[in-house]
Amino acid sequence: MEMVFLYLSIIITAIYFIMVILMLFGFYRIKNSKQSNTKNECSLSVVIAARNEEKNIKNCIDSLLKQNYPKDKFEVLVVDDDSDDETLELILKIKHPNIKVLKLENKQGKKEALKYGIDHTKFNYVVMTDADCVFDVNWLKTIANSISQNTSMLIGPVVFKEKSNFLNSFQQLDMMAMQTITFGMMSFGKPILNNAANLVINKDRYKDVKGHDDYKTPSGDDVFLLEKLTKKSFKIDGFLSRESIVETKAQPNLKEFLNQRLRWASKSKFYQSPYLIFISFLVLLENINLIFIYSHVLLIGTNRTVYIILLLSKWLIDFILLFLISTFYKRRKALIYYIASQLVYPIYVVGVGLASFFIKFEWKGRKY
């Protein structure tokens, strides 16, 4: 039995190792792909679903109004999702012809707010982002130049704002790993992940798939929409440059972080993409494997050298991935906490994955 567990551990680690190499290769294939030199100034509608964002909304709007893009070529629709703070009042104070404020009536939730906003856009390409995001001045220009004639969805990169503490660095490393999978799988023509903080949808294709999903989850407005488009074989593109990066806020404390990750994990039971299910299962399996390796090395000791080699191999390939990706995102400071993050990560992945089936969570003042 001991040798069975050893061989299983070797096989799981080897498959994980191969996956990481493939994802890195795919990420850089998109990053290094030639961008179109054609200047495209298509009209864009930016939709933001906002709830209780009084601390963030002004910076977000200011960042959009500073865009190096013709003012007559874009509009910004902010949909207030029944905020109980000063969000709506702050938006209404911003008097600008590009800003349109809508209030969600009789319904609630981010998906409903996005649906409502998209229904009221006047342009065919809809850019979705979040109220706590800020943007490079050439963000909209980069989006426009990345849209091709057949683009149904355009997926862009996202990074957390940087702070010098363990929790922020842990979130940075986790997000960069997810971004690697996002663009890595896309490069092989199998997009499985995206992020609603930096997402473009063709409104006609949105209507073709009958809009966002109807799952009773507060999350998944991005991934489930992607799954609906891929089922129809619509074209999914990615744009990956420093000017295209959207910066959003990491969670400030452990409680908010766990609430967010439970919310994200709550949608996993509805995944339909076999590739997403496989990758998610492999990551979970590898982290269960790591917990087993830690326990075996510390408590049992047989074949300790082999298990330590497996552990160090996993740490090494993860470090190579995160070093390269953090260089692109300019977040290499997060690697200061790399070892600590590696020790915590397996417990976090397995714990949140299991807890998402049983524990209720809170988001934006609403309990789920």
Residue pairs with C-beta under 8 A, 6 or more apart in sequence:
2 302
2 303
5 292
5 296
6 303
6 306
6 307
8 289
9 289
9 292
9 293
9 307
9 310
10 306
10 310
12 282
12 285
12 286
12 289
13 286
13 289
13 310
13 313
13 314
15 282
16 282
16 283
16 286
16 314
16 317
17 313
17 314
17 317
19 279
19 282
20 317
20 318
20 321
21 317
22 184
22 188
23 180
23 181
23 184
23 185
23 321
24 180
24 184
24 320
24 321
24 324
24 325
25 184
25 187
26 183
26 184
26 185
26 186
26 187
26 188
27 179
27 180
27 183
27 184
27 187
27 240
27 325
28 324
29 187
30 183
30 186
30 187
30 238
30 240
31 183
31 240
31 241
31 328
35 145
35 146
35 239
35 241
36 145
36 146
36 148
38 145
39 145
40 144
40 145
40 147
41 69
41 70
41 73
41 144
42 73
42 123
42 125
42 144
42 147
43 73
43 74
43 122
43 123
43 124
43 125
44 69
44 73
44 74
44 75
44 123
44 125
44 126
44 127
44 140
44 143
44 144
44 200
45 74
45 75
45 77
45 118
45 121
45 122
45 123
45 125
45 126
45 127
45 203
46 64
46 74
46 75
46 76
46 77
46 126
46 127
46 128
46 129
46 140
47 77
47 79
47 114
47 117
47 118
47 121
47 126
47 127
47 128
47 129
48 60
48 76
48 77
48 78
48 79
48 117
48 128
48 129
48 130
48 131
49 79
49 81
49 110
49 113
49 114
49 117
49 130
49 131
50 57
50 78
50 79
50 80
50 81
50 83
50 87
50 91
50 113
50 131
51 80
51 81
51 82
51 83
51 87
51 110
51 113
51 364
51 365
52 83
52 84
52 85
52 87
52 364
52 365
53 60
53 83
53 85
53 87
53 131
53 132
54 83
54 85
54 86
54 87
54 90
56 131
56 132
56 249
57 78
57 87
57 90
57 91
57 131
58 90
58 94
59 134
60 129
60 130
60 131
60 132
60 133
60 134
61 76
61 78
61 91
61 94
61 99
63 133
63 134
63 135
64 76
64 98
64 135
65 76
65 96
65 98
65 99
66 137
67 74
67 135
67 137
67 138
67 139
67 140
67 141
68 137
68 138
68 140
68 141
69 140
69 141
69 144
71 97
71 98
73 144
74 98
74 123
74 140
75 98
75 99
75 100
75 121
75 122
75 123
76 98
76 99
76 100
77 100
77 101
77 102
77 117
77 120
77 121
78 91
78 99
78 100
78 101
78 102
78 117
78 131
79 102
79 103
79 104
79 113
79 114
79 116
79 117
80 87
80 88
80 91
80 101
80 102
80 103
80 104
80 113
81 104
81 108
81 109
81 110
81 112
81 113
81 364
82 103
82 104
82 108
84 365
87 131
88 101
88 103
91 99
91 101
92 101
100 120
102 116
102 117
102 120
104 112
104 113
104 116
107 116
108 366
109 218
110 196
110 218
110 221
111 212
111 213
111 220
111 221
114 128
114 196
114 212
114 221
115 211
115 212
118 126
118 201
118 203
118 206
118 211
121 203
123 203
124 202
124 203
124 204
125 147
125 200
125 201
125 202
125 203
126 200
126 201
126 202
126 203
126 206
127 140
127 143
127 199
127 200
128 196
128 199
128 200
128 201
128 222
129 135
129 196
129 197
129 198
129 199
129 246
130 196
130 197
130 248
132 248
132 249
133 197
133 198
133 246
133 247
133 248
134 246
134 247
135 246
135 247
136 142
136 242
136 243
136 244
136 245
138 243
139 243
139 244
139 246
141 243
142 239
142 241
142 243
142 244
143 154
143 156
143 200
143 239
143 244
146 154
146 237
146 239
146 244
147 154
147 200
147 237
148 235
148 237
150 235
151 200
151 202
151 235
151 237
152 201
152 202
152 205
152 229
152 234
152 235
152 236
153 194
153 199
153 200
153 201
153 202
153 205
153 225
153 226
153 229
153 234
153 235
153 236
153 237
154 199
154 200
154 201
154 236
154 237
154 238
154 239
155 182
155 183
155 186
155 191
155 194
155 195
155 198
155 199
155 200
155 226
155 236
155 237
155 238
155 239
156 195
156 198
156 199
156 200
156 238
156 239
156 240
156 244
156 245
156 246
157 179
157 183
157 198
157 239
157 240
157 244
157 245
157 246
157 329
158 175
158 179
158 195
158 197
158 198
158 245
158 246
158 247
158 248
159 172
159 175
159 176
159 179
159 245
159 246
159 247
159 248
159 329
159 331
160 168
160 171
160 172
160 175
160 247
160 248
160 249
160 250
160 331
161 247
161 248
161 249
161 250
162 168
162 172
162 331
162 333
162 334
163 250
164 333
166 337
166 340
166 341
167 250
167 251
167 253
167 254
167 257
168 250
168 334
169 333
169 334
169 335
169 336
169 337
169 341
170 337
170 340
170 341
170 344
170 345
171 250
171 251
171 257
172 250
172 326
172 331
172 334
173 322
173 326
173 334
173 335
173 337
173 338
173 341
174 345
176 322
176 325
176 326
176 329
176 331
176 334
177 318
177 321
177 322
177 325
178 193
179 195
179 325
179 329
180 321
180 325
181 192
181 193
181 279
182 191
182 192
182 193
182 194
182 195
182 238
183 238
183 240
185 191
185 192
185 193
185 275
185 279
186 236
186 238
187 238
190 275
191 226
191 230
191 236
191 238
192 223
192 226
192 273
192 275
192 276
192 279
193 223
193 226
193 276
194 222
194 223
194 226
195 222
196 221
196 222
197 246
197 248
198 244
198 245
198 246
199 222
201 225
205 229
205 232
205 234
206 225
208 232
208 234
209 225
209 228
209 229
209 231
209 232
209 234
210 228
212 221
212 224
212 225
213 220
213 221
213 224
213 225
213 228
213 270
215 224
215 267
215 270
217 266
217 267
217 270
217 368
218 263
218 266
218 363
218 366
218 368
219 263
219 264
219 266
219 267
220 267
220 270
223 267
223 271
223 276
224 267
224 270
226 236
227 271
227 272
227 273
227 276
229 236
230 236
230 273
231 272
242 328
242 330
245 329
250 257
251 257
251 259
251 260
258 352
258 361
259 361
259 362
259 363
260 363
261 348
261 352
262 352
262 355
262 356
262 359
262 361
263 361
263 363
263 368
265 352
265 353
265 355
265 356
266 356
266 361
266 368
268 280
268 353
268 356
269 357
271 277
271 280
283 349
284 349
284 350
284 353
286 314
287 345
287 346
287 349
287 350
288 346
288 350
290 311
290 314
290 345
290 346
291 346
291 347
291 350
293 307
293 310
293 311
294 311
294 346
296 302
296 303
296 304
296 307
297 304
297 307
297 308
297 311
315 339
315 342
318 342
319 335
319 338
322 334
322 335
322 338
323 332
323 335
326 332
326 334
326 335
360 367
360 368
361 367
361 368
362 368
